[in-house]
Amino acid sequence: MKSIISRSCTIALAAAVVLIGAKAYAQQGCETVAAGQFCNLVEINTAAPQEASVGETIVNTICVRALANIGDVEVKAPATPGLEYVKSEPAGTKEGDAIVWKFDAMNCGEVQQINVYYRLTKEGCNVSCAMVEALPRVCFAILGTKPSVEIEKAGPETAILGDQVTYTINVANTGSGVARNVRVVDDLPAGLKHASGQSQLETVLGDLAPGETRCITITVTAAARGKHCNKATVKSDNAGSDDATACTEVLEPGIKITKVTDTKEQYIGKTAGYTITIENTGNMALHNVTIRDAAPANTEMVKADGGAMAGNGATWTFAELPVGGKQTVSMTLTSGVPGTHKNCAQVSAQEGVGGEACAETLWKGNPAILLEVIDTEDPLQIGEETTYVIDVTNQGTADDKNVQIVVNFPAEISPVSAAGASAGAVAEKTVTFEPYAVLAPKQTIEFRIKAKAAQVGDSRLKVQLTSDMLKSPVTEEESTHVY
C-alpha cells in the first residue's frame, strides 16, 4: 500500500478493493470461482481536504462502486477523535460509535456517493476511515404476461326463409402474452342449419400472439321463421374464454287470397257480384301487391270497384301490405251464355309470393214458351175435315223439359188422328201427346191433329201445354164454325 507523509501524519491512500470469499458464485463481470478463491465485488474510495482549521466543517466524500451484482451493502464510518460528526448525505444511521449506510442492492458498475460532514476539533493528524461489506447477488428475470381472448360476432338482422346467412366472427388476443390453443365453438339454434348437418361447429385457431386478430365466417341456411340467436364461444388453454351472440329474424313472406260470390246462380243477362280478399299471412311486409282478375269466356266484366279495367279484366295495386294486413275489392260480371263459369283472381307481390282463388256462378237461361194453334179449314160443313196445327216455340234462353200437349175437343168437332214431335193418342174427345223430353232455346216443335165436323155450332178447341218450367198450364183456344 502506498502512503503519503503530510505534516508528520501518515495517511492511507483512500482507495480499496473489497475481497469476499465465495463458493462458486456466478456474477455479471465475474467468472465462476472455485471454493477458497476470491472474487472482486466492490470498490470504495474517499476524498477529503488535506488541511483545515480547527472548528472548520469539512466534507469527506465516500464513493462505493459495485464491481459485480451485490446485495446487503453496508458502508460504515467509525467515530474518529478530532472529527465531530455533523451530518451526511444521504443520512446515515448511528450504530454504536459509528455511522452506517445500507443499500439493499447494487448492480455491477453502479456507484453510491456519500457526503459526510465533520467539524475539526483538534490539531494534529486526524484519520477517518470507511469500510464496506457486501454479498454477491445472483438474479434471474422472467416476463410476466396476461393473455386474454375476446370475441365479436356479427350477422344480418333479417333474412328470408331459405336464404343463406353468413356470420362473421372476430377473435382477438387483447392481452400481453401468447394465447394458447384458441378455438371457437358455435352453437346453432334449431332454425339455422349448417350444410354439415351439425348443430355445434368448432374451429381451431391455434396460438394467437398479443394483439393478433383472426376472422372466421360461418354460413348457414335460414330454415324456420322467427328470431334465432346464434352464440359463439372462444376458449383457450391460458387466456380464458368469451362469448358473443348475433340474432337474426328469419322472415317468411306469405299471402292468402279468397274469392266469394253471393250469387251462386243467376239468370243470363243479369249480373253477379264477387268479393276478393287478400291477407298478409307472413311475418314481413309485402310490397307492390297486385290483384288481377280476367273475366272468363262467355262472361263480361261490368264493374271493378277501385280497380283499373282494361279489356275484359281489372287490376288492383297496393304499394304495401303490412304483416296481418288485409285488402278487399269487388267486381261484377254478366253473361249471355248459360252454364257454370269459373272466375279466378290472382295475387302477386314483389317478394315473390302469390296465389289464386276462384268462384263459380251457374248462369241459367229462362225458358219462354209460345203456344200457337190454327185450323187449316174454317168454316166446315158437317162431315168435312180440317187439320189443327199446334206449334210450340221456346223463345227463352234455357231448355224446357217434358213439354206435353193435351187437346180437348168440343161437341161440334171430333178428332180423327194425331201426329207430331211426339206420339199422340186419340181417346174420344181428347188427344194426348207424349211429353217432349227437351225443348231447346229457339226450337219449335209441331203437332197435327186431323178432325171432322160433327154438328152445327161455333166450336172452341182447347189446347193445354205443361212443362217442367211452367208452374201452371198454358191454355190456348181455336174457334171453328160448323154449319
Rosetta blueprint (number, residue, H / E / L):
1 M L
2 K L
3 S E
4 I E
5 I E
6 S E
7 R L
8 S L
9 C E
10 T E
11 I E
12 A E
13 L L
14 A L
15 A E
16 A E
17 V E
18 V E
19 L E
20 I E
21 G E
22 A L
23 K L
24 A L
25 Y L
26 A L
27 Q E
28 Q L
29 G L
30 C E
31 E L
32 T L
33 V L
34 A L
35 A L
36 G L
37 Q L
38 F E
39 C E
40 N E
41 L E
42 V E
43 E E
44 I E
45 N E
46 T E
47 A E
48 A L
49 P L
50 Q L
51 E L
52 A L
53 S L
54 V L
55 G L
56 E L
57 T E
58 I E
59 V E
60 N E
61 T E
62 I E
63 C E
64 V E
65 R E
66 A E
67 L L
68 A L
69 N L
70 I E
71 G E
72 D E
73 V E
74 E E
75 V E
76 K E
77 A E
78 P E
79 A L
80 T E
81 P L
82 G L
83 L E
84 E E
85 Y E
86 V E
87 K E
88 S E
89 E E
90 P L
91 A L
92 G L
93 T E
94 K E
95 E E
96 G L
97 D L
98 A E
99 I E
100 V E
101 W E
102 K E
103 F E
104 D E
105 A E
106 M E
107 N L
108 C L
109 G L
110 E L
111 V E
112 Q E
113 Q E
114 I E
115 N E
116 V E
117 Y E
118 Y E
119 R E
120 L E
121 T L
122 K L
123 E L
124 G L
125 C L
126 N L
127 V L
128 S L
129 C L
130 A L
131 M E
132 V E
133 E E
134 A E
135 L E
136 P E
137 R L
138 V L
139 C L
140 F L
141 A L
142 I L
143 L L
144 G L
145 T L
146 K L
147 P L
148 S L
149 V E
150 E E
151 I E
152 E E
153 K E
154 A E
155 G L
156 P L
157 E L
158 T E
159 A E
160 I E
161 L L
162 G L
163 D L
164 Q E
165 V E
166 T E
167 Y E
168 T E
169 I E
170 N E
171 V E
172 A E
173 N E
174 T L
175 G L
176 S L
177 G L
178 V L
179 A E
180 R E
181 N E
182 V E
183 R E
184 V E
185 V E
186 D E
187 D E
188 L L
189 P L
190 A L
191 G L
192 L E
193 K E
194 H L
195 A L
196 S L
197 G L
198 Q L
199 S L
200 Q E
201 L E
202 E E
203 T E
204 V E
205 L E
206 G E
207 D E
208 L E
209 A L
210 P L
211 G L
212 E L
213 T E
214 R E
215 C E
216 I E
217 T E
218 I E
219 T E
220 V E
221 T E
222 A E
223 A L
224 A L
225 R L
226 G E
227 K E
228 H E
229 C E
230 N E
231 K E
232 A E
233 T E
234 V E
235 K E
236 S L
237 D L
238 N L
239 A L
240 G L
241 S L
242 D E
243 D E
244 A E
245 T E
246 A E
247 C E
248 T E
249 E E
250 V E
251 L E
252 E L
253 P L
254 G L
255 I E
256 K E
257 I E
258 T E
259 K E
260 V E
261 T E
262 D L
263 T L
264 K L
265 E E
266 Q E
267 Y E
268 I L
269 G L
270 K L
271 T E
272 A E
273 G E
274 Y E
275 T E
276 I E
277 T E
278 I E
279 E E
280 N E
281 T L
282 G L
283 N L
284 M L
285 A L
286 L E
287 H E
288 N E
289 V E
290 T E
291 I E
292 R E
293 D E
294 A E
295 A L
296 P L
297 A L
298 N L
299 T E
300 E E
301 M E
302 V E
303 K E
304 A E
305 D E
306 G L
307 G L
308 A E
309 M E
310 A E
311 G L
312 N L
313 G E
314 A E
315 T E
316 W E
317 T E
318 F E
319 A E
320 E E
321 L E
322 P L
323 V L
324 G L
325 G L
326 K E
327 Q E
328 T E
329 V E
330 S E
331 M E
332 T E
333 L E
334 T E
335 S E
336 G L
337 V L
338 P L
339 G E
340 T E
341 H E
342 K E
343 N E
344 C E
345 A E
346 Q E
347 V E
348 S E
349 A L
350 Q L
351 E L
352 G L
353 V L
354 G E
355 G E
356 E E
357 A E
358 C E
359 A E
360 E E
361 T E
362 L E
363 W E
364 K E
365 G L
366 N L
367 P L
368 A L
369 I E
370 L E
371 L E
372 E E
373 V E
374 I E
375 D E
376 T L
377 E L
378 D L
379 P L
380 L E
381 Q L
382 I L
383 G L
384 E L
385 E E
386 T E
387 T E
388 Y E
389 V E
390 I E
391 D E
392 V E
393 T E
394 N E
395 Q L
396 G L
397 T L
398 A L
399 D L
400 D E
401 K E
402 N E
403 V E
404 Q E
405 I E
406 V E
407 V E
408 N E
409 F L
410 P L
411 A L
412 E L
413 I E
414 S E
415 P E
416 V E
417 S E
418 A E
419 A E
420 G E
421 A L
422 S L
423 A L
424 G E
425 A E
426 V E
427 A E
428 E L
429 K L
430 T E
431 V E
432 T E
433 F E
434 E L
435 P L
436 Y E
437 A E
438 V E
439 L E
440 A L
441 P L
442 K L
443 Q L
444 T E
445 I E
446 E E
447 F E
448 R E
449 I E
450 K E
451 A E
452 K E
453 A E
454 A L
455 Q L
456 V L
457 G E
458 D E
459 S E
460 R E
461 L E
462 K E
463 V E
464 Q E
465 L E
466 T E
467 S L
468 D L
469 M L
470 L L
471 K L
472 S L
473 P L
474 V E
475 T E
476 E E
477 E E
478 E E
479 S E
480 T E
481 H E
482 V E
483 Y L
